[in-house]
């Protein structure tokens, strides 16, 4: 069982990165590949969930153990598979998602990629009572925060870009950075793109902007 991988970032696509670990390339699916931005030759550490299917063995990676733990918790929900769980993590920080579950905030949960009302209700039903024991081990405080951080579940602007902007800010980008990415991305949109697709385009734009600084 692989618990974590540490190596050089060798390649990235819209849904995965390739880590070079002592000459072996591992394809690691992650929520936001373009958020993985090591400095110079700095190594990347990804905490791994090893998923086995009849037709494939897949690695899902996370920058923190908290995200790894939340991903595994989401897999316990009926009807949620690895790619939907990954999309949920792309929509906000773990403490925000956990807070929304505890508060039964269906409005926020249904704005996450791939989550409709019935699935949001199932998440709350299946996980709310499990968060007490799990949160203590993962560092979530009793008031819903993650460590010293306070909990806020942002209300996104309308439309796919509004949801993408909220996702970027939940990942730690400032509003100004998100707006700059929006200026690059919005002229390229044809209409009908999902919030998840727009978020990935915005992360690509932020990555490209970081290269020219």
Buried (B, 14 or more C-beta within 10 A) or exposed (E): EEEEBEBBBBEBEEBBBBBBBEEEEBBBBBBBBBBBBEEEEEEBBBBBBEBEEEEEEBBBBBBBBBBBBBBBBBBEBEEBEBBBBBBBBBBBBBBBBBBBBBBBBBEBBBBBBBBEEEBBBBBBEBBBEEBEEBBEEBBBBEEBBBEEEEBEBBEBEEEBBBBBBBBBBBBEBEEEBBEBBBEBBBEEBEEEBBBBBBBBBBBBBBBEEEEEE
